[in-house]
Amino acid sequence: LKENRFVDTQLEFGIQPSWHAGYLPLFRIPIDQVVVNDQVKVYNRFLGEPTGSDHLPILVEVGVK
């Protein structure tokens, strides 16, 4: 990721475990990622409400630098 100037959005917002949505938060793991390049500013990143999947949605608010 570094070589191509991509950054995992989780770095600025802490660990947000998105899988397995059916488990208690203590037993979830953060296996889903959203990556951006250096031309994107991330304003917010959070987990959404369960949608029926075993993964929680990751919602990211972004803008162009």
C-alpha positions as CSV (number, residue, x, y, z in Angstrom):
1,L,0.0,0.0,0.0
2,K,2.8,2.5,0.9
3,E,4.6,2.0,-2.4
4,N,1.5,3.1,-4.3
5,R,0.6,5.8,-1.8
6,F,-2.5,4.1,-0.5
7,V,-3.6,4.4,3.1
8,D,-6.0,2.3,5.1
9,T,-8.7,4.6,6.4
10,Q,-8.9,2.8,9.7
11,L,-5.5,4.2,10.8
12,E,-7.0,7.6,11.7
13,F,-10.2,6.3,13.2
14,G,-9.1,3.3,15.3
15,I,-10.0,-0.3,15.1
16,Q,-13.5,-0.9,13.9
17,P,-14.3,-4.6,13.8
18,S,-16.8,-5.3,11.1
19,W,-17.0,-9.1,11.1
20,H,-18.9,-11.2,12.4
21,A,-21.8,-8.8,12.7
22,G,-23.8,-11.4,14.7
23,Y,-21.2,-11.6,17.5
24,L,-20.8,-9.3,20.4
25,P,-18.3,-6.4,19.6
26,L,-15.6,-8.0,21.8
27,F,-15.6,-11.1,19.5
28,R,-15.6,-9.3,16.1
29,I,-12.5,-8.7,14.0
30,P,-11.5,-5.9,11.6
31,I,-11.1,-7.8,8.3
32,D,-12.8,-5.3,6.0
33,Q,-10.8,-2.3,4.7
34,V,-11.4,0.9,2.8
35,V,-8.2,2.3,1.2
36,V,-7.7,5.7,-0.4
37,N,-4.8,7.4,-2.2
38,D,-3.0,10.6,-1.2
39,Q,-5.5,12.8,-3.1
40,V,-8.4,11.9,-0.9
41,K,-9.2,13.4,2.4
42,V,-11.1,11.2,4.9
43,Y,-13.5,13.2,7.1
44,N,-15.2,10.4,8.9
45,R,-15.3,6.6,9.1
46,F,-17.7,4.5,11.1
47,L,-19.6,1.2,11.1
48,G,-23.2,1.2,10.1
49,E,-26.1,-0.8,11.5
50,P,-26.4,-4.5,10.6
51,T,-28.1,-5.1,7.2
52,G,-28.5,-8.9,7.3
53,S,-24.9,-9.7,6.1
54,D,-22.3,-11.2,8.4
55,H,-20.3,-8.0,7.8
56,L,-21.2,-4.6,9.1
57,P,-21.1,-1.8,6.5
58,I,-18.2,0.6,6.7
59,L,-19.3,4.2,5.9
60,V,-16.7,6.7,4.9
61,E,-17.1,10.4,4.2
62,V,-14.4,11.6,1.8
63,G,-13.5,14.6,-0.3
64,V,-10.8,15.6,-2.8
65,K,-7.7,17.3,-1.4
